[in-house]
């Protein structure tokens, strides 16, 4: 199976803490793919969600991500 490496970074116009959380999550995704791990440690997703929740303008994106994750778990 081909590895899905993400070669992207958060936009610089985003708040710095949100940039950091997104970039860290992407980095963890790449580590998961590189080492054929089953999942990303949940604390990275939790941190991303917590930081996103501080910014109401990203509420729709946050709710979409939660919905996607909920579907994956069920």
C-alpha distances in whole Angstrom, upper triangle without the diagonal:
4,6,9,12,16,18,21,24,27,30,33,35,34,36,35,34,31,30,29,28,25,24,24,22,20,20,19,16,15,16,14,10,12,13,10,13,14,16,18,22,24,27,25,25,28,29,28,29,33,33,32,35,37,37,38,37,34,34,33,29,30,30,27,25,27,27,23,23,25,23,20,22,24
4,6,9,13,15,18,21,24,27,30,32,31,33,32,32,29,27,27,26,23,22,22,20,17,17,17,14,13,14,13,9,10,12,11,14,15,16,18,22,24,26,24,24,27,28,26,28,32,31,30,33,36,35,37,35,32,33,31,28,28,29,26,24,26,26,22,22,25,24,21,23,26
4,6,10,12,15,18,21,24,27,29,28,30,29,28,26,24,23,22,20,18,18,17,14,14,14,11,9,11,10,6,7,10,9,11,13,14,15,18,21,23,20,20,24,25,23,25,28,28,27,30,33,32,34,33,29,30,29,25,26,27,24,22,24,25,21,21,24,23,19,22,24
4,6,10,12,15,18,20,23,26,25,27,26,25,23,21,21,20,17,16,16,14,11,12,12,9,8,10,10,7,9,12,11,12,13,13,14,18,19,21,18,18,22,22,20,22,26,25,24,27,30,29,30,29,26,27,26,22,23,24,21,19,21,22,18,18,22,21,18,21,23
4,6,9,12,15,18,21,23,22,24,23,23,21,18,18,17,15,13,14,12,9,9,10,8,5,9,9,7,8,11,12,13,15,14,14,17,19,20,17,18,21,21,19,22,25,24,23,26,28,28,30,28,25,26,26,22,22,24,22,19,22,23,20,19,23,23,20,22,25
4,6,9,12,14,17,20,19,21,20,20,18,15,15,15,12,10,12,11,7,8,10,8,6,10,11,10,11,14,15,15,17,15,14,17,19,20,16,16,20,19,17,19,22,21,20,24,25,24,26,25,21,23,23,19,20,22,20,17,20,21,18,18,22,22,20,22,25
4,7,11,13,15,18,18,20,19,20,18,15,15,16,12,10,12,12,8,9,12,11,9,12,14,13,13,17,18,19,20,19,17,20,21,22,18,19,22,21,18,21,24,22,21,25,26,25,27,25,22,25,24,20,22,24,22,20,23,24,21,22,25,25,23,26,29
4,7,9,12,15,14,17,16,17,14,11,13,13,10,8,11,11,8,10,13,12,11,14,16,15,16,19,20,20,21,19,17,20,21,21,17,17,20,19,16,19,21,19,18,22,23,21,24,22,19,22,21,18,19,22,20,18,21,23,20,21,24,25,23,26,29
4,6,9,12,11,13,12,13,11,8,9,10,8,6,9,10,8,9,13,13,12,15,17,17,18,21,22,22,23,20,18,20,20,20,16,16,19,17,14,17,19,16,16,20,20,19,21,20,17,20,20,17,18,21,20,18,21,23,21,21,25,25,24,26,29
4,6,9,7,10,9,11,8,5,8,9,6,6,10,10,9,11,14,14,15,17,19,19,21,23,24,23,24,21,18,20,20,19,15,15,17,15,12,15,16,14,13,17,17,15,18,16,14,17,17,14,15,18,18,16,19,21,20,20,23,25,24,26,29
4,5,6,9,10,12,10,7,10,12,10,10,13,14,13,15,18,18,18,21,23,23,24,27,28,27,28,25,22,24,23,22,19,18,20,18,15,17,19,15,14,18,17,15,17,15,14,17,18,15,16,20,19,18,21,23,22,23,26,27,27,29,31
4,5,8,8,11,10,7,10,13,11,11,14,16,15,17,20,20,20,23,25,25,26,29,30,29,30,27,24,25,25,23,20,20,22,19,16,19,19,16,15,19,17,16,18,16,15,19,20,17,19,22,22,21,24,26,25,26,29,30,30,31,34
4,7,8,11,10,9,12,14,13,14,17,18,18,19,22,22,23,26,27,28,29,32,33,32,32,29,26,27,26,25,21,21,22,20,17,19,19,15,14,17,16,13,16,13,13,17,18,16,18,21,21,20,23,25,25,26,29,30,30,32,35
4,6,8,6,6,10,11,10,12,14,15,15,18,20,20,21,24,25,26,27,30,30,29,30,26,23,24,23,21,18,18,19,16,13,15,15,12,11,14,12,10,13,11,10,14,16,14,14,18,18,17,20,22,22,23,25,27,27,29,31
4,6,5,6,9,10,11,12,14,16,17,18,20,21,23,24,26,27,28,30,31,30,30,27,23,23,22,20,17,17,18,15,13,14,14,10,10,12,10,9,12,12,11,14,17,15,15,19,20,19,20,23,23,23,26,28,28,29,32
4,5,5,6,9,10,10,12,14,15,16,18,20,21,22,24,26,27,28,30,28,29,26,22,22,21,19,16,17,17,14,12,15,14,10,11,14,12,12,16,15,14,17,20,17,17,21,22,20,22,25,25,24,27,29,29,30,33
4,5,5,6,9,10,11,12,14,15,16,18,20,21,22,24,26,27,28,26,27,23,20,19,18,15,13,14,14,10,9,12,11,7,9,12,10,11,15,15,13,16,18,16,15,19,20,18,19,23,23,22,24,27,26,27,30
4,5,5,6,8,10,11,12,14,15,16,18,20,21,23,24,26,27,25,25,21,18,18,17,15,12,12,13,10,7,10,10,6,7,10,9,9,13,12,10,13,15,13,12,16,16,15,16,19,19,19,22,24,23,24,27
4,6,5,6,8,10,11,12,14,15,16,18,20,21,22,24,25,24,25,21,18,19,18,16,13,14,15,12,10,12,13,10,10,14,13,12,16,15,13,16,17,14,14,18,18,16,18,21,21,20,23,25,24,26,29
4,6,5,6,8,10,10,12,14,15,16,18,20,21,22,24,22,23,20,16,16,16,14,11,12,13,10,9,12,13,10,11,15,14,14,18,18,15,18,20,17,16,20,20,17,19,22,21,20,24,26,24,25,29
4,6,5,6,9,10,11,12,14,15,16,18,20,21,22,20,21,17,14,13,13,11,8,9,10,7,5,9,10,7,9,12,12,13,16,16,14,16,17,14,13,16,17,14,16,19,18,17,20,22,21,22,25
4,5,5,6,9,10,11,12,14,15,17,18,20,21,19,20,16,13,14,14,13,9,9,11,9,7,10,12,10,9,13,14,14,16,16,13,15,16,13,12,16,15,12,15,18,16,16,19,21,20,21,24
4,5,5,6,9,10,11,12,14,15,16,18,20,19,20,17,14,15,15,14,10,12,14,12,10,13,15,13,13,17,17,17,20,19,16,19,20,16,16,19,19,16,18,21,19,18,22,23,22,23,27
4,5,5,6,9,10,10,12,14,15,16,18,16,18,14,11,12,12,11,7,10,12,10,9,13,14,12,14,17,17,18,21,21,18,20,21,18,16,20,19,16,18,21,19,18,21,23,21,22,25
4,5,5,6,9,10,10,12,14,15,16,14,15,12,8,10,10,10,6,7,10,9,7,11,13,12,13,16,17,18,20,20,17,18,19,15,14,17,16,13,15,17,15,14,17,19,17,18,22
4,5,5,6,9,10,11,12,14,15,14,15,13,10,12,13,13,10,10,14,13,11,14,16,15,15,18,20,20,22,21,18,20,20,16,16,19,17,14,16,19,16,15,19,20,18,20,23
4,5,5,6,9,10,10,12,14,13,15,13,10,12,14,13,10,12,15,14,13,16,18,17,17,21,22,22,25,24,21,23,23,20,19,22,21,17,20,22,19,18,22,23,20,22,25
4,5,5,6,9,10,11,12,10,12,9,6,8,10,11,8,10,13,12,12,15,17,17,17,20,22,23,25,25,22,23,23,20,19,21,20,16,18,20,18,16,19,21,18,19,22
4,5,5,6,9,10,10,9,10,8,6,10,11,13,10,10,14,14,13,15,18,18,18,21,23,23,25,25,21,22,22,19,18,20,18,15,17,19,16,14,18,18,16,17,21
4,5,5,6,9,10,10,12,11,9,12,15,16,13,14,18,17,16,19,21,21,21,24,26,26,28,27,24,25,25,21,21,23,21,18,20,22,19,18,21,22,19,20,24
4,5,5,6,8,8,11,10,8,11,14,15,12,14,18,17,17,20,22,22,22,25,27,27,30,30,26,27,27,24,23,25,24,20,22,24,21,19,22,23,20,21,24
4,6,6,6,5,7,6,6,9,12,14,12,13,17,17,17,19,22,22,22,25,27,28,30,30,26,27,26,23,22,24,22,19,20,21,18,16,20,20,17,18,21
4,6,5,6,9,9,9,13,15,17,15,16,20,20,19,21,24,24,24,27,29,29,31,31,27,28,27,24,23,25,23,20,21,23,19,18,21,21,17,19,22
4,6,8,11,12,12,15,18,19,17,18,22,22,21,24,26,26,26,29,31,32,34,33,30,31,30,27,26,28,26,23,25,26,23,21,25,24,21,23,26
4,6,9,10,11,13,17,18,17,19,22,22,22,24,27,27,28,30,32,33,35,35,31,32,32,28,28,29,27,24,25,27,23,22,25,25,21,22,25
4,7,9,11,13,16,19,18,18,22,23,22,24,27,27,28,30,33,33,35,35,31,32,31,28,27,28,26,23,24,25,21,20,22,22,18,19,22
4,6,8,10,13,15,15,16,18,20,20,22,24,25,25,28,30,31,33,33,29,30,29,26,25,26,24,21,21,23,20,17,20,20,16,17,20
4,7,10,12,15,15,15,17,19,19,20,23,24,25,26,29,30,32,32,28,28,27,24,23,24,22,19,19,20,17,15,17,17,13,13,16
4,6,8,11,11,11,14,16,15,17,19,21,21,23,25,26,28,28,25,25,24,21,20,21,19,16,16,17,15,12,15,15,12,12,15
4,6,8,7,8,11,12,12,14,16,17,18,20,23,24,26,26,22,23,23,20,18,19,18,15,15,17,15,12,15,16,13,13,17
4,6,6,8,9,11,12,14,15,17,18,20,22,23,26,26,23,23,24,21,18,20,20,16,16,18,17,13,16,18,15,14,18
4,5,5,6,9,10,11,12,14,15,17,19,21,23,24,21,20,21,18,16,17,17,14,13,16,14,11,13,16,13,12,16
4,5,5,6,9,10,10,12,14,15,17,19,21,23,20,20,21,19,16,18,19,15,14,17,17,14,16,19,17,16,19
4,5,5,6,9,10,11,12,14,16,18,20,21,18,18,20,17,14,17,17,13,14,17,16,13,16,18,16,16,20
4,5,5,6,9,10,10,12,15,16,18,19,15,15,16,14,11,13,13,10,10,13,12,10,12,15,13,13,17
4,5,5,6,9,10,11,13,15,17,19,15,15,17,15,11,13,14,11,10,14,14,11,13,16,15,15,18
4,5,5,6,8,10,11,13,16,18,15,15,17,15,12,15,16,13,13,16,16,14,16,19,18,18,21
4,6,5,6,9,10,12,14,15,12,12,14,12,9,12,13,10,11,14,14,13,15,18,17,18,21
4,6,5,6,9,10,12,13,10,10,12,10,7,9,11,8,8,12,13,11,13,16,16,16,19
4,6,5,7,10,12,14,12,11,14,13,9,12,14,12,11,15,16,15,16,19,19,19,22
4,5,5,8,11,12,10,11,14,12,10,13,15,13,13,17,18,17,19,22,21,22,24
4,5,6,8,9,7,7,10,9,6,10,12,10,11,14,15,15,17,20,20,21,23
4,5,7,9,8,7,10,10,7,9,12,12,11,14,16,16,17,20,21,21,23
4,6,9,9,9,13,12,10,13,16,15,15,18,20,19,21,24,24,24,27
4,5,6,7,10,11,10,12,15,15,15,18,19,20,21,24,25,25,27
4,5,5,8,10,9,11,14,14,15,17,19,20,21,23,25,25,27
4,6,8,9,10,12,13,14,16,17,19,20,22,23,25,26,28
4,6,5,6,9,10,11,12,14,15,17,18,20,21,23,25
4,5,5,6,9,10,10,12,14,15,16,18,20,21,22
4,5,5,6,9,10,10,12,14,15,17,18,20,21
4,5,5,6,9,10,11,12,14,15,17,19,20
4,5,5,6,9,10,11,12,14,15,17,18
4,5,5,6,9,10,10,12,14,15,16
4,5,5,6,9,10,11,12,14,16
4,5,5,6,8,10,11,12,14
4,5,5,6,9,10,11,12
4,5,5,6,9,10,11
4,5,5,6,9,10
4,5,5,6,9
4,5,5,6
4,5,5
4,6
4
